[in-house]
Amino acid sequence: MAYRAWEVALGAVVMAAAIVFVVFALRSTGTVLTQSDSYDLHASFRSAEGVRPGTEVRLGGVKIGSVTALTLDPQSFRAQLTVAIQQDLALPLDSTIQVASEGILGGTFVEILPGGDFDNLQPGDSFQDTQSAVSLITLLLRAFTGSDASEVAQ
């Protein structure tokens, strides 16, 4: 089968357009942070339910980074989170990091609440104040029964 030259050229143009579109989409949404334009911070949570690598990190509703690693500490049984934050953003040392939800049916994201300290978190530092994910089942049990899930199970 011999391909005509215009068929090959048209295929190349379509592929080039697709590549340009993908690169534009990734850059305009801030989906990809490279090592040179971000720095890592760490946090320890009792529960990081719903968080996975790639989960957005937001400050004031604006994406400022993403979760890059999620592991379990075998000694403390706590979730260890690593987040990549935009290099040009300096977070106060007493900032809080929490697992948040967009609503009952919404997705999970990690939110940073800036503190007021004059000193800033440095690359590799850990957040001292963390707030874990709240289970929807536990909230519903509290609302309808006035008790916690552990009390109902007994």
C-alpha positions as a Markdown table, in Angstrom:
| # | Residue | x | y | z |
|---|---|---|---|---|
| 1 | Met | 0.0 | 0.0 | 0.0 |
| 2 | Ala | 1.4 | 3.3 | -1.1 |
| 3 | Tyr | 0.4 | 6.4 | 0.8 |
| 4 | Arg | -0.1 | 9.6 | -0.9 |
| 5 | Ala | 2.1 | 12.5 | 0.2 |
| 6 | Trp | -0.9 | 14.6 | 1.2 |
| 7 | Glu | -2.2 | 11.8 | 3.5 |
| 8 | Val | 1.2 | 11.7 | 5.3 |
| 9 | Ala | 1.3 | 15.5 | 5.6 |
| 10 | Leu | -2.2 | 15.7 | 6.9 |
| 11 | Gly | -1.5 | 13.0 | 9.5 |
| 12 | Ala | 1.6 | 15.0 | 10.6 |
| 13 | Val | -0.4 | 18.2 | 10.9 |
| 14 | Val | -3.1 | 16.5 | 13.0 |
| 15 | Met | -0.5 | 15.0 | 15.3 |
| 16 | Ala | 1.3 | 18.3 | 15.7 |
| 17 | Ala | -2.0 | 20.1 | 16.5 |
| 18 | Ala | -2.8 | 17.4 | 19.2 |
| 19 | Ile | 0.6 | 17.8 | 20.8 |
| 20 | Val | 0.3 | 21.6 | 20.9 |
| 21 | Phe | -3.2 | 21.3 | 22.4 |
| 22 | Val | -2.0 | 18.9 | 25.2 |
| 23 | Val | 1.0 | 21.1 | 26.1 |
| 24 | Phe | -1.2 | 24.2 | 26.2 |
| 25 | Ala | -3.9 | 22.5 | 28.3 |
| 26 | Leu | -1.3 | 21.3 | 30.9 |
| 27 | Arg | 0.4 | 24.6 | 31.1 |
| 28 | Ser | -2.7 | 26.7 | 31.3 |
| 29 | Thr | -4.3 | 24.6 | 34.1 |
| 30 | Gly | -1.1 | 24.4 | 36.1 |
| 31 | Thr | -1.4 | 20.6 | 36.1 |
| 32 | Val | 2.3 | 19.9 | 35.8 |
| 33 | Leu | 4.8 | 21.4 | 38.3 |
| 34 | Thr | 8.4 | 20.6 | 37.5 |
| 35 | Gln | 11.1 | 20.1 | 40.1 |
| 36 | Ser | 12.5 | 23.6 | 39.3 |
| 37 | Asp | 9.3 | 25.5 | 39.9 |
| 38 | Ser | 8.2 | 23.8 | 43.1 |
| 39 | Tyr | 9.4 | 22.8 | 46.6 |
| 40 | Asp | 8.3 | 19.9 | 48.8 |
| 41 | Leu | 6.7 | 20.2 | 52.2 |
| 42 | His | 5.5 | 17.4 | 54.5 |
| 43 | Ala | 2.5 | 16.8 | 56.8 |
| 44 | Ser | 1.3 | 14.0 | 59.1 |
| 45 | Phe | -2.4 | 13.2 | 59.3 |
| 46 | Arg | -4.5 | 10.8 | 61.4 |
| 47 | Ser | -6.7 | 10.3 | 58.3 |
| 48 | Ala | -6.0 | 11.4 | 54.7 |
| 49 | Glu | -9.2 | 9.7 | 53.4 |
| 50 | Gly | -9.7 | 10.6 | 49.7 |
| 51 | Val | -6.3 | 12.0 | 49.1 |
| 52 | Arg | -4.0 | 10.4 | 46.4 |
| 53 | Pro | -0.9 | 11.5 | 44.6 |
| 54 | Gly | -2.0 | 14.2 | 42.2 |
| 55 | Thr | -4.7 | 15.7 | 44.5 |
| 56 | Glu | -4.8 | 19.5 | 44.3 |
| 57 | Val | -3.3 | 21.7 | 47.0 |
| 58 | Arg | -5.2 | 25.0 | 47.3 |
| 59 | Leu | -4.9 | 28.2 | 49.2 |
| 60 | Gly | -7.8 | 30.6 | 49.0 |
| 61 | Gly | -9.5 | 28.3 | 46.5 |
| 62 | Val | -6.6 | 28.7 | 44.1 |
| 63 | Lys | -4.4 | 25.7 | 43.1 |
| 64 | Ile | -0.9 | 26.2 | 44.4 |
| 65 | Gly | 0.5 | 22.7 | 44.1 |
| 66 | Ser | -0.3 | 19.0 | 44.3 |
| 67 | Val | 0.2 | 15.9 | 46.5 |
| 68 | Thr | 3.3 | 14.0 | 45.3 |
| 69 | Ala | 3.5 | 11.2 | 47.8 |
| 70 | Leu | 1.3 | 9.5 | 50.4 |
| 71 | Thr | 2.7 | 6.8 | 52.7 |
| 72 | Leu | 1.9 | 5.2 | 56.0 |
| 73 | Asp | 4.3 | 5.6 | 59.0 |
| 74 | Pro | 4.5 | 2.1 | 60.5 |
| 75 | Gln | 5.4 | 3.4 | 64.0 |
| 76 | Ser | 2.7 | 6.0 | 64.4 |
| 77 | Phe | 0.1 | 4.6 | 61.9 |
| 78 | Arg | -0.3 | 8.1 | 60.5 |
| 79 | Ala | -0.6 | 9.1 | 56.9 |
| 80 | Gln | 2.5 | 11.0 | 55.7 |
| 81 | Leu | 1.8 | 13.4 | 52.9 |
| 82 | Thr | 4.3 | 15.2 | 50.7 |
| 83 | Val | 3.1 | 18.2 | 48.7 |
| 84 | Ala | 4.8 | 20.2 | 45.9 |
| 85 | Ile | 4.2 | 23.9 | 46.3 |
| 86 | Gln | 4.9 | 26.7 | 43.8 |
| 87 | Gln | 8.4 | 28.0 | 44.2 |
| 88 | Asp | 7.4 | 31.7 | 44.3 |
| 89 | Leu | 5.0 | 31.2 | 47.2 |
| 90 | Ala | 6.3 | 31.6 | 50.7 |
| 91 | Leu | 4.1 | 30.1 | 53.4 |
| 92 | Pro | 4.2 | 31.3 | 57.0 |
| 93 | Leu | 5.7 | 28.8 | 59.5 |
| 94 | Asp | 2.5 | 28.5 | 61.5 |
| 95 | Ser | 0.3 | 27.7 | 58.5 |
| 96 | Thr | -2.3 | 24.9 | 58.8 |
| 97 | Ile | -2.9 | 22.1 | 56.3 |
| 98 | Gln | -6.1 | 20.2 | 56.1 |
| 99 | Val | -7.9 | 17.6 | 54.1 |
| 100 | Ala | -11.1 | 19.3 | 52.8 |
| 101 | Ser | -14.1 | 18.3 | 50.6 |
| 102 | Glu | -15.9 | 20.2 | 47.9 |
| 103 | Gly | -19.2 | 19.1 | 49.3 |
| 104 | Ile | -21.2 | 16.0 | 49.9 |
| 105 | Leu | -20.7 | 14.6 | 46.4 |
| 106 | Gly | -17.6 | 16.7 | 45.6 |
| 107 | Gly | -14.0 | 15.6 | 45.5 |
| 108 | Thr | -11.3 | 15.9 | 48.1 |
| 109 | Phe | -8.5 | 18.4 | 48.1 |
| 110 | Val | -5.8 | 19.6 | 50.5 |
| 111 | Glu | -6.2 | 23.2 | 51.7 |
| 112 | Ile | -3.6 | 25.4 | 53.3 |
| 113 | Leu | -4.6 | 28.1 | 55.7 |
| 114 | Pro | -1.8 | 30.7 | 56.0 |
| 115 | Gly | -0.7 | 31.7 | 59.5 |
| 116 | Gly | 0.8 | 35.0 | 60.6 |
| 117 | Asp | 4.4 | 34.1 | 61.5 |
| 118 | Phe | 7.2 | 36.3 | 60.1 |
| 119 | Asp | 9.3 | 33.2 | 59.4 |
| 120 | Asn | 8.4 | 30.9 | 56.4 |
| 121 | Leu | 8.4 | 27.2 | 55.8 |
| 122 | Gln | 11.5 | 26.1 | 54.0 |
| 123 | Pro | 11.8 | 23.3 | 51.5 |
| 124 | Gly | 11.6 | 19.9 | 53.3 |
| 125 | Asp | 9.9 | 21.4 | 56.4 |
| 126 | Ser | 6.8 | 19.8 | 57.9 |
| 127 | Phe | 3.5 | 21.5 | 58.9 |
| 128 | Gln | 3.0 | 21.5 | 62.6 |
| 129 | Asp | -0.8 | 22.0 | 62.5 |
| 130 | Thr | -2.7 | 19.5 | 60.5 |
| 131 | Gln | -6.5 | 18.7 | 60.4 |
| 132 | Ser | -7.5 | 15.3 | 59.1 |
| 133 | Ala | -10.3 | 14.3 | 56.9 |
| 134 | Val | -13.7 | 14.0 | 58.5 |
| 135 | Ser | -15.7 | 10.9 | 57.7 |
| 136 | Leu | -19.2 | 11.6 | 56.2 |
| 137 | Ile | -20.6 | 8.6 | 58.0 |
| 138 | Thr | -19.4 | 9.9 | 61.3 |
| 139 | Leu | -20.9 | 13.3 | 60.7 |
| 140 | Leu | -24.3 | 11.8 | 59.7 |
| 141 | Leu | -24.3 | 9.6 | 62.8 |
| 142 | Arg | -23.6 | 12.6 | 65.0 |
| 143 | Ala | -26.3 | 14.6 | 63.3 |
| 144 | Phe | -29.0 | 12.0 | 63.6 |
| 145 | Thr | -28.2 | 10.2 | 66.8 |
| 146 | Gly | -26.2 | 12.7 | 68.7 |
| 147 | Ser | -23.4 | 10.2 | 69.2 |
| 148 | Asp | -20.2 | 9.0 | 67.6 |
| 149 | Ala | -19.8 | 5.8 | 65.5 |
| 150 | Ser | -17.8 | 4.2 | 68.3 |
| 151 | Glu | -20.6 | 4.8 | 70.8 |
| 152 | Val | -23.2 | 3.2 | 68.5 |
| 153 | Ala | -21.1 | 0.1 | 67.9 |
| 154 | Gln | -21.0 | -0.7 | 71.6 |
